[in-house]
Amino acid sequence: MEGASFFNKNSQVNTKRNFACKGAMMGDLNQLAFIKRNIKKFKAPYLEIGSRYGLTREMRKLFLNSEYIGTDMEDGPGVDVVLDLAKDFTFVDKILKQKRFNTVFCLSVLEHCSNPFTMAENITNLLNKNGVLYVSVPFSWVFHAFPSDYWRFTPEGVKILFPKIVFNFEHSNMSTSDIGDIRKIDNDLCRIRFSASKFLRQKKYGMATTATIIKLTRKLGIASWIFKYRYLLPPVLINMIGIKK
């Protein structure tokens, strides 16, 4: 693989992992489905950030015979360059030998970075003009420490992190931990509301009936530990594609 030969795999090994690789099993199959759906938008050379865990092997298979570089804070399977991308860009640029990329994948990584603004700026700097960024971040997810877990993001928050990236909401989406549950981004962000009237307007009569039963259950004080809330949030990832202008 070109990436493995271009770089010294053991460069800058950092045994103190203050920034984490991708959270394993965080909706990985939905992320992979997102990549397959948008695969024509991605061009070599590719950079994957947080490549030690998760679906990196399956991702690489989609881009065989192309220059594909995997980075992480620790050496391991799928890691071509050991690097903390939240460090000063001069250092990052030196380790990557001034390489620039047409595609960057950053999946389930930013929540583990104590300084996501610096990392986001470095990612932007590593992209060529008109390069494509696919970033996936949790909006609602269980605490998962790799080694710690600092942030949750909205789509608007992602835009603030990457001011020089123009995100296309038509091609972006949100997904839950349920494999295949992939939806367009909206203001509900997969929120489950116990509203019979809403479901009736959507002609979802079975769900309207369920919402009515939940409302009655709430009034009776049954299972109040869950039904006392007006809505619930499932585990949700925000998946966004943007272009550097």
N, C-alpha and C positions, 0 to 999 in steps of 0.2 A: 504494500500500500504506500502511495506516495507520501502521505502524511507521516508514516512511521519512519521513512528514510530521510525526510527533509529535516527532522528535528532530532536532537539528542533526548531520548525518552527519559533520561535520569536527570535532566537539567533542573536545578533549583528545587530539589526535593525539600518539602517543608513538613517536618514531623509534628509541628504544632498546628492543628487544623482549626484555625479561627474563622475560616469560611468554608462552607460545605458544598459537597457535590449534590447532585440531584436526589431528591427524596424518592427512594425506590417504591414502586407500585402506587404512585400518586396519579391514578387515572391514566397509566401509561398507554393502554390500548386505545383509549380515546384520543390521546395525543398522536399516536401513530396513525390512526384513521384520519386525523386532521392533516397530517403531512401528506398522506397518500392522496387526499382530496385536492390538495393544492400543489402537488409535486411539480407541475409545469412552471410554477412561479420561482422555484429554487434553482440556482445555478452555482456551479463550482467556481472557485474553491469554497469548501464548506468548513465552518468552525462550529463544533458542538461544545458548549460550556457545561461542565458537570457530567462527564461522560463515563464515570466509573460505575454508576448504578443505573438501574432502570432499563429502558428499551434501546440502549445505544447499539447493541449488536443488530437488532432488527432495522434500525435506522440506516446503518452503514450498508446493509444489503440493498437498500433502495438506490444507493449512489455508487455502485461498484464501478471500478475503472475511472473514478474521479478523485481529485485531491480532497481528502476529508481528514480534518485534524480534530482530535478529541482532547480536551483539557480538563484537568481536575486538580484539586488541592493535594491529592495523594496519588501515587502510582498504583496501577492495577489494570485489570482488563478494560480495554477500550480507551486507555489513556496514552496519548502520544506525547503530550507536553504537561509536565507538572507545574502549575502556575496559579497564583492568586490574582485573579483579574480585578480585584478591588484595590490593588496597589497602584502606586504612581504610574502614569501611562508611559513615562520614559523607560521604566523598568519592564513593563509589560511588552512594550514595543521591541525592546532589546531581546527579550527571551523569544519572541515570535519572529525575530529577524526582519522586522519592518514588513512582515507579510500583511496583505489586505485581503478581505474576503467578500465574495458576492452574496453569501448566505451565512447567517449566524443563527444557530438554534440555542435557546436558553430556556430550558424546560424544568420547572419546579426547582429553581435555584435561588432566585432573588430573595425569597423569604428567609433564606439561611444566611444572607449577607448582612453584616452589621452596618455596612455603608453602601446601600444600594444605589445612591446617586453617583458615587464615584465609579462604581462598576458599570452602571448604565452609560455614563459618559465614555468609558473605555470601550465598551461594545460599539458605540456609535463611531468612535474614531477608527475602529478596526474594519468597519464596513467601507467598501468602495461606494462612490456615488452611484445611486440607483440600486445599491445593494439591499437585500431583503432580510428583515429580522422576523423570526417567529419566536415570540416570548409567551410562555405559559406560566401563570402565577395563580396561587390559591386566593379565592375570595372568602370561602368558608371551608375550613378543613381542620381536622384534629391536629393538636400540637404534635410535631414530629421533629425531634432534635437531631440534626446532622451537622455539627454537634449541638446547635441550638436553633431556635425558630423565632424570628423577630417580627415578621410583618405579614399583613394580609392586604390585598390590593383590589381596587375597583378599576374598571376600564379607564376612567378619568385619571386615576392615579398613575397608571402605566403611561399615559400621554405626558404627564408632568415629568416622569422619570426620563423620558426620551423626547425632549422638545424638538430635536432635529429629524425625528422620524415621523413620517405621515402614515398614520394607521388607517387601513381600509376596513370599516366596520361591516361592510357587505361580505367580506371574506373572513372576518373574525367570528368567533363563537364562544359559547360557554358550554362546559360539560360537567356532568356529575360523576360520582364514583360508580354509577351504574353503567356498565359497558354498553355503548350504543346510544346513551342518552346525551345527545349533542343538540344544542339549540342556538338560535340567533340571540345575540346580546340584547337585552331589554332592561327596563328599570327594575323589574322584579328580581333579576339575577337568580332565577330558579326558586324564588321564595314560594312556599306552600301556604296559601292563605285559607283559613277556614271560613270561606265566604260562599254561601249557597247562591247568592244573587249573581256573583261573578261567573260561576260555573253555568248557571242558567242562561246568561247572556251568550256564553260560548257554546251552548247546546250540549254541554257535558252533564247529562242528567244523572248518571250514576254517581259522579263526583259531587253534584249538588245534593243528592240524597245523603251521601256520606258526611258532607259538611253540616247538613241539618242535624244529623244524629250526633255529631261531635258537639254542636252548639247545645243540644239538649243535655248531653252528658256533662258538659261544663256547668250548666245551670244546676244539675243535680249533685255536683261536687265529686263526681266519679273520675278517678284517674286525673285529679287536678294537677298533679305534678307535671303533666304534659299538656293537657287541654286548657290550662289557664292562660296560655300564650295565644296571641292573635294570629301568629304564623310561625312556621318552622323553616329552617334552612338546611337543605341537604349539603353534603360535601360538594363544593363547586370550584372548578378551575376556569379561569379566564384565558382564552387562547386568542392571541392577536397577531396579525401580520401587518408589517409596516415597511415602508421604503425610505431610504435615506435620500433626501433631496439636497 
